Amino acid sequence: MDLVTFLVLTFSSLILFSLWRQSSGRGKLPPGPTPFPIIGNFLQIDVKNFSQSLTSFSKVYGPVFTLYLGSRPTVILHGYEAIKEALIDHGEEFAGRGHIPVAEKMNKGLGIVFSNGNRWKERRRFTLMTLRNLGMGKRNIEDRVQMEAQCLVEELRKTEGSPCDPTFILSCAPCNVICSIIFQNRFDYKDKDFLILMEKIHENAKILSSPWVQVCNNFPLLIDYLPGSHHKVLKNANYIKSFMSEKIKEHQESLDVSNLCDFIDYYLIKQKQENGDFPLKFTLENLETTINNIFGAGTETISTTMRYALLLLLKHPHVTVKVQEEIDCVVGRHRSPCMQDKSRMPYTDAVIHEVQRFINIVPNNLPHAVTCDIKFRNYLIPKGTTVVTSLTSVLHDSKEFPNPEMFDPGHFLDESGNFKKSDYFMPFSAGKRACVGEGLARMELFLFLTTILQNFKLKSLVHPKDIDMTPVVNGLVSLPPPYQLCFIPL
């Protein structure tokens, strides 16, 4: 058999196998566009704006439909009702983590974000308990965030009102908060090791949201056999793990059972107490991956939200004025904002909620998977099937938020100007896989942004109408375009 014949037979077999796999499952799954062999519906999707593609498909197939991203079926949930029914009403059945090959290559089933099963439950339970023990939602964590907010202000003062790109400075503050929780120390903003760590975290967030990585996730064979930015992601992840490994070694040498100070201490004690029947639950490699997950989620999402917030405030200066008036009235200029102020600052609270709603930072959530065969809205979804929940369809629902494409703090205010909650506010997802650090994230956004606006006037380098809000990438995370502004001391 010559090479050409062999290749033709191999390719034909792949097509037939792909067609068989797709046809064998389509009768049970929700409807959707007809997939091509091997590549599925990939050519019908805009990888640069996956959210918009999902919205278009939902108009044809309804709130529950199936796409083939490659040869694997993925069930899409679109709209508040379908997503609530899955993540909250059937939370246990939809609590699996979906297939993300590049992330799986980095995490190897460890950590809390990309793991599954009982080990995931155990790690998540431990992480939540430890964060609470360390003061998440309490005064001592608030003190750390307030202190970092003041360090942030001092760093912004050094710009002396000159134009600057806020990306790096705004990333330092939340990263230092995580550092203080994980290994009980913060870094100077000029520290060399800190600068490299920040660079790796930021670069990975950008690469993981790129169209190329979306292609790799849909066609995993490309990961090992083609060059590309996905290799840089793996290299950066290994650097971050090595950085954390050094911190863990330092903690092992100085561990004091009677004085547990940070996340690593609590983990090492848990490892010592671990039952011999479960030797793989609390390994050091698992600790490195868990810390990596916490840094990735707790640094880049907060800094990105703050960058977007400042850009929106530059574009809507009348909103900035109203927030600063509320800060002057409630907080004044002679003390730091605190969380007790929040209940008396409904407009500021509404603005922060509207920023998160409008920017829609994780447009399609991290993928879920069903943990068992489940009948959902008269469809049978087999165990292990990946499920994508369109958070865009909830945060930009026109019935709940009139003119959802417009930035309007009034979406979270009632007729009397009081803050108004909404069940549709899901930037942290919902259900069993909701963000572990949601409480900390809310605290950081409020304290960082109010402290900045208490101390500075924001000055744009261009007219507000010329400010572009279009994300530079819109894959895993939606990232704002680069911009400069001036922080003018008040």
Secondary structure, DSSP 4 states (H G I P E B T S, - for coil): --HHHHHHHHHHHHHHHHHHHHHHHHTTSPP-PPPBTTTBTGGGS-TT-HHHHHHHHHHHH-SEEEEEETTEEEEEEESHHHHHIIIIITTTTT-EE---HHHHHHHTT-SSSS--HHHHHHHHHHHHHHHHHTTTTSHHHHHHHHHHHHHHHHHHHTTTT--B--HHHHHHHHHHHHHHHHHS----TT-HHHHHHHHHHHHHHHHHTSHHHHHHHHSTHHHHHS-SHHHHHHHHHHHHHHHHHHHHHHHHHH--TT---SHHHHHHHHHHH--TT-TTTT-HHHHHHHHHHHHIIIIIHHHHHHHHHHHHHHH-HHHHHHHHHHHHHHT-SSS---GGGGGG-HHHHHHHHHHHHHH-SSTT-S-EE-SS-EEETTEEE-TT-EEEEEHHHHHT-TTTSSSTTS--GGGGB-TTS-B---TT--TT--GGGS-TTHHHHHHHHHHHHHHHHHHEEEEESS-GGG-----SEESSSEEPPP--EEEEE-
